[in-house]
Amino acid sequence: MNLTEYTTLKIRLFGILREKMDSDNLIISIHNTSISLKELRKYLEELYPSLGLNEINIVFAVNKVIRNDYMNVKSSDEIAIIPPISGG
């Protein structure tokens, strides 16, 4: 019997992304036990086009460390999306 595994990811939002979603977090389900950050970004672009992730230069932090697009994440990871920050 071939059962598809689902994993729930909690993603913290900051800055303009938090304002656009009117929430600090996104909760999503994926069809596997892990996903690369590159795949996660593409999935989020499709799921939440109003975030405009394809229009801004975001970075992902996993367990409070900035990571590249090729790292895989799983449900136990603390994932954050950090948009460009400006200020003076």
C-alpha positions in Angstrom: 0.0 0.0 0.0 1.5 3.3 -1.1 0.5 6.2 1.2 1.5 9.7 0.6 3.0 11.4 3.6 2.1 14.9 4.5 4.1 17.3 6.6 2.9 20.6 8.1 5.3 23.5 8.0 4.9 26.7 10.1 6.5 29.7 8.5 7.1 33.0 10.3 6.6 36.2 8.4 8.3 39.5 8.9 7.9 43.1 7.6 5.8 43.7 4.5 5.0 40.0 4.3 3.4 40.0 7.7 1.4 43.1 6.7 0.2 41.6 3.5 -1.0 38.4 5.2 -2.2 40.2 8.4 -0.6 37.4 10.2 2.7 36.4 11.8 2.7 32.9 10.4 1.7 30.7 7.5 0.7 27.1 8.1 1.0 24.9 5.1 0.9 21.2 4.3 3.3 19.6 1.8 3.1 16.1 0.2 6.5 15.0 1.5 8.4 14.8 4.7 10.8 17.5 3.5 11.1 20.2 0.8 14.0 22.4 -0.4 13.7 26.1 0.2 13.7 26.7 -3.6 10.7 24.3 -3.9 9.0 25.9 -0.9 9.4 29.4 -2.4 7.8 28.3 -5.7 5.0 26.6 -3.8 4.3 29.7 -1.8 4.4 31.9 -4.9 1.6 29.7 -6.4 -0.3 29.4 -3.1 -0.1 33.1 -2.1 0.4 35.2 -5.2 -0.6 38.3 -3.2 2.7 38.1 -1.2 4.6 39.0 -4.3 7.5 36.6 -3.5 8.6 36.6 -7.1 8.9 40.4 -7.1 11.2 40.9 -4.0 14.5 39.5 -2.8 13.6 37.5 0.2 15.9 35.3 2.3 14.9 32.2 4.3 16.2 31.6 7.8 16.0 28.0 9.2 16.5 27.6 12.9 17.6 31.2 13.0 20.4 30.9 10.4 20.1 32.3 6.8 20.2 29.4 4.4 20.5 28.9 0.7 17.8 27.6 -1.6 19.1 24.1 -1.7 18.6 23.3 2.0 15.8 20.9 2.8 13.4 21.8 5.6 11.1 19.6 7.7 8.3 20.1 10.1 10.6 20.4 13.2 12.5 23.3 11.6 11.8 26.9 12.5 11.3 28.6 9.1 11.2 32.4 8.6 10.9 34.5 5.5 12.7 37.8 5.7 12.0 40.5 3.1 14.4 43.4 2.4 14.8 45.7 5.3 15.2 49.4 5.1 15.4 52.2 7.6 17.7 54.9 8.9 
